[in-house]
Amino acid sequence: MRIIKISTALCIFAFSSGISHAAESDEAMKEYDQAITLKPDLANGRIAFESCAVCHGPEGWGNEEGTYPQIAGQLASVTIKQLADIRAGNRSNPMMTPFSSMRALGGPQAMADVAAYIAQLPMTPHNGIGPGMDLASGERLYKDNCVDCHGENGEGDVKKHIPLIQGQHFNYLERQFRWISDGRRRNADEEMVKQIKGFWGRDIIDVMDYTSRLQPPKEKLAEPGWQNPDFPNYVRNPTRSPSTGWDNRDISDRKSRWRQRRD
């Protein structure tokens, strides 16, 4: 099989991927339907992931600040769906648009390849979490509003291409939730948009805080000290460490900002 080098920086995950515009959705679903049935080539997926690593790191863990989400372990059907939506214009992502084009990315086979590679990467057990100010409220909101689609532990749904949200960075979760709520995420599931209309600052912080603490099962987590063996020569930036926790000054500063957003 010809190996296609894919230039992508996959900042493409959040937790809702329904369809909102008929023509664009039809185009996206055509590619999705093709890609989802193809046998992935992990060797090609590994080559594709080289450019993803620039933003998400060679392990696919993103950063705890949420600038880049954790994509390691994401369901392959979700990755394929998001790529198809961006290509069809059903999800607005100016940074991703040129990199996900047919010319840069390739066809449905390439989409299947990179999605499968990402799905098999182990996840970090040290994702960025929220302030922990009202986890009881967050748990209640999650169970009342999120469980039916995303599952008890945020495991998502492969067949319905509902994203896995366990182990995701709090700041990324919160930002995407707000974008879905205010309409910036055009491919957000319509039922979810209706469901969260009544959420306000405190609700959003609490439920995303709880969600950020949902841990993947042990078999999906990386062992301590694990580094992606497919990238042995990758220079990991020592000033940009993976998600290993915050010092006390960081926590105090972040909690102050979070309280302002909750009120």
C-alpha positions as CSV (number, residue, x, y, z in Angstrom):
1,M,0.0,0.0,0.0
2,R,1.2,3.5,-0.9
3,I,2.0,5.4,2.3
4,I,0.5,8.9,2.3
5,K,2.2,11.5,4.5
6,I,-0.5,13.5,6.2
7,S,0.2,17.0,7.4
8,T,-2.3,17.5,10.2
9,A,-2.3,19.0,13.6
10,L,-5.4,17.4,15.0
11,C,-6.9,19.9,17.3
12,I,-10.3,18.3,16.5
13,F,-11.9,16.8,19.5
14,A,-14.7,17.8,21.7
15,F,-17.7,16.0,23.0
16,S,-20.4,16.4,20.4
17,S,-20.4,15.7,16.7
18,G,-24.0,15.7,15.4
19,I,-25.0,17.2,12.1
20,S,-26.6,20.7,11.7
21,H,-26.4,21.6,7.9
22,A,-28.0,19.3,5.4
23,A,-25.7,19.7,2.4
24,E,-22.5,19.8,4.4
25,S,-23.7,16.9,6.5
26,D,-24.4,14.8,3.4
27,E,-20.9,15.4,2.1
28,A,-19.3,14.7,5.5
29,M,-21.3,11.5,5.9
30,K,-20.2,10.2,2.5
31,E,-16.6,10.3,3.5
32,Y,-17.4,9.0,7.0
33,D,-19.3,6.1,5.6
34,Q,-16.4,5.2,3.3
35,A,-13.6,5.6,5.9
36,I,-15.4,3.8,8.7
37,T,-15.5,0.5,6.6
38,L,-11.9,0.5,5.6
39,K,-9.1,-1.6,7.2
40,P,-6.7,0.9,8.7
41,D,-2.9,0.8,8.0
42,L,-1.2,1.7,11.3
43,A,2.2,2.2,9.5
44,N,0.6,4.9,7.4
45,G,-1.2,6.2,10.5
46,R,2.1,6.5,12.4
47,I,3.6,8.7,9.5
48,A,0.4,10.8,9.6
49,F,0.8,11.3,13.3
50,E,4.3,13.0,12.9
51,S,2.7,16.4,12.3
52,C,0.0,15.8,15.0
53,A,2.9,15.4,17.5
54,V,4.0,19.0,16.9
55,C,0.9,20.2,18.8
56,H,-0.3,17.2,20.8
57,G,3.1,15.8,21.6
58,P,4.4,12.4,20.5
59,E,2.2,10.7,23.0
60,G,-0.9,12.5,21.9
61,W,-1.6,13.9,25.3
62,G,-1.9,17.6,24.5
63,N,-1.3,19.9,27.5
64,E,-3.1,20.4,30.8
65,E,-3.8,24.0,30.0
66,G,-6.2,22.7,27.3
67,T,-4.6,24.6,24.4
68,Y,-4.4,21.2,22.8
69,P,-6.6,18.4,23.8
70,Q,-5.6,14.8,24.6
71,I,-6.3,12.9,21.5
72,A,-4.6,9.6,22.5
73,G,-7.2,6.8,22.9
74,Q,-10.0,8.7,21.2
75,L,-12.5,6.5,19.4
76,A,-11.5,6.1,15.7
77,S,-15.1,6.8,14.6
78,V,-15.0,10.2,16.3
79,T,-11.7,11.2,14.7
80,I,-13.0,10.2,11.3
81,K,-16.3,12.1,11.8
82,Q,-14.5,15.3,12.9
83,L,-12.2,15.2,10.0
84,A,-15.1,14.6,7.6
85,D,-17.0,17.5,9.2
86,I,-14.0,19.9,8.8
87,R,-13.5,18.9,5.2
88,A,-17.1,19.4,4.4
89,G,-17.3,22.8,6.2
90,N,-19.7,21.4,8.8
91,R,-17.3,22.3,11.5
92,S,-15.5,25.7,11.4
93,N,-11.8,25.3,12.3
94,P,-9.7,27.7,10.2
95,M,-6.4,26.2,11.4
96,M,-7.4,22.6,10.5
97,T,-9.1,23.4,7.2
98,P,-6.0,23.5,4.9
99,F,-4.4,20.5,6.6
100,S,-7.5,18.3,6.4
101,S,-8.1,19.0,2.7
102,M,-8.0,16.1,0.2
103,R,-4.7,17.4,-1.2
104,A,-3.0,17.6,2.2
105,L,-4.6,14.6,3.9
106,G,-5.6,12.2,1.2
107,G,-8.9,10.3,1.0
108,P,-11.0,8.1,3.3
109,Q,-8.2,5.5,3.6
110,A,-5.8,8.1,5.1
111,M,-8.6,9.2,7.5
112,A,-9.0,5.7,8.7
113,D,-5.3,5.2,9.1
114,V,-4.6,8.2,11.3
115,A,-7.8,7.6,13.4
116,A,-6.7,4.0,14.1
117,Y,-3.2,5.0,15.1
118,I,-4.6,7.7,17.5
119,A,-7.1,5.3,19.0
120,Q,-4.4,2.8,20.1
121,L,-2.2,5.3,21.9
122,P,-2.3,4.9,25.7
123,M,-3.7,7.9,27.6
124,T,-2.0,10.0,30.3
125,P,-3.3,9.4,33.8
126,H,-2.4,13.1,34.7
127,N,-4.7,15.2,32.6
128,G,-5.5,18.7,33.7
129,I,-8.4,18.8,36.1
130,G,-10.7,21.6,37.4
131,P,-10.7,23.5,40.7
132,G,-12.7,20.9,42.7
133,M,-15.0,23.6,44.2
134,D,-18.3,21.7,43.9
135,L,-17.8,18.1,42.6
136,A,-21.2,17.0,44.1
137,S,-22.9,19.5,41.9
138,G,-20.8,18.5,38.9
139,E,-21.6,14.8,39.4
140,R,-25.3,15.5,39.7
141,L,-25.3,17.6,36.5
142,Y,-23.3,15.0,34.6
143,K,-25.6,12.1,35.6
144,D,-28.7,14.1,34.8
145,N,-27.5,15.5,31.5
146,C,-24.5,13.6,30.0
147,V,-24.7,9.9,31.0
148,D,-27.3,8.9,28.3
149,C,-24.9,9.8,25.5
150,H,-21.4,9.8,26.9
151,G,-21.7,7.0,29.4
152,E,-21.2,6.6,33.1
153,N,-17.5,7.1,32.8
154,G,-17.3,9.3,29.7
155,E,-16.4,6.4,27.5
156,G,-18.4,7.6,24.5
157,D,-20.1,5.5,21.8
158,V,-18.2,4.1,18.7
159,K,-21.3,3.5,16.6
160,K,-22.9,6.9,17.3
161,H,-19.5,8.6,17.0
162,I,-20.0,10.2,20.4
163,P,-16.6,11.2,21.8
164,L,-14.8,9.6,24.6
165,I,-14.4,12.5,27.1
166,Q,-12.8,10.7,30.1
167,G,-9.3,11.8,30.8
168,Q,-9.7,15.0,28.9
169,H,-8.2,18.3,30.1
170,F,-10.6,20.5,32.0
171,N,-9.8,23.8,30.2
172,Y,-10.4,22.2,26.9
173,L,-13.7,20.6,28.0
174,E,-14.9,23.9,29.4
175,R,-14.1,25.8,26.3
176,Q,-15.8,23.4,23.9
177,F,-18.8,23.3,26.2
178,R,-19.2,27.0,26.0
179,W,-18.7,27.0,22.2
180,I,-21.4,24.4,21.8
181,S,-23.7,26.4,24.0
182,D,-23.2,29.7,22.2
183,G,-23.4,28.1,18.7
184,R,-19.7,28.4,17.7
185,R,-19.5,24.6,17.3
186,R,-21.6,24.2,14.2
187,N,-21.5,20.4,14.2
188,A,-22.8,20.1,17.7
189,D,-25.6,17.6,18.3
190,E,-28.9,19.5,18.3
191,E,-30.2,17.6,21.3
192,M,-27.2,18.5,23.3
193,V,-27.5,22.1,22.4
194,K,-31.1,22.1,23.7
195,Q,-30.1,20.1,26.8
196,I,-27.5,22.6,28.0
197,K,-29.3,25.8,27.2
198,G,-30.0,26.4,30.9
199,F,-26.4,25.9,32.0
200,W,-24.7,29.0,33.3
201,G,-21.2,29.8,34.6
202,R,-21.2,27.8,37.8
203,D,-23.0,24.8,36.2
204,I,-20.4,24.7,33.4
205,I,-17.4,24.8,35.7
206,D,-18.8,22.2,38.0
207,V,-19.9,19.6,35.4
208,M,-16.7,20.0,33.4
209,D,-14.6,19.7,36.6
210,Y,-16.3,16.4,37.4
211,T,-15.9,15.2,33.8
212,S,-12.2,16.0,33.8
213,R,-11.8,13.6,36.8
214,L,-13.4,10.6,35.0
215,Q,-10.4,8.3,34.5
216,P,-10.0,5.8,31.7
217,P,-9.8,2.1,32.6
218,K,-6.3,0.9,33.6
219,E,-5.8,-0.9,30.3
220,K,-6.1,2.4,28.4
221,L,-3.6,4.3,30.6
222,A,0.1,4.7,29.9
223,E,2.5,3.1,32.3
224,P,4.6,5.5,34.5
225,G,7.4,7.0,32.4
226,W,6.0,5.7,29.1
227,Q,7.1,7.5,25.9
228,N,5.9,6.7,22.4
229,P,8.5,4.2,21.0
230,D,7.5,5.2,17.5
231,F,9.2,8.5,18.1
232,P,12.6,7.6,19.8
233,N,14.4,10.7,18.4
234,Y,11.7,13.2,19.2
235,V,13.0,16.1,21.2
236,R,10.6,16.6,24.0
237,N,10.6,20.2,25.2
238,P,11.7,20.2,28.9
239,T,9.9,23.5,29.5
240,R,6.6,22.1,28.3
241,S,6.2,19.1,30.6
242,P,3.3,16.7,30.3
243,S,0.4,16.9,32.6
244,T,1.9,16.1,36.0
245,G,0.2,18.5,38.2
246,W,0.4,22.2,39.3
247,D,2.4,23.9,42.0
248,N,0.5,25.8,44.7
249,R,0.9,29.2,43.1
250,D,-0.7,27.8,39.9
251,I,-3.6,26.3,41.8
252,S,-4.3,29.6,43.7
253,D,-4.2,31.7,40.5
254,R,-6.4,29.3,38.6
255,K,-9.0,29.0,41.4
256,S,-9.3,32.7,41.5
257,R,-10.1,32.9,37.8
258,W,-12.5,29.9,38.0
259,R,-14.5,31.6,40.8
260,Q,-14.9,34.6,38.6
261,R,-16.3,32.5,35.8
262,R,-18.7,30.6,38.1
263,D,-20.2,33.8,39.5
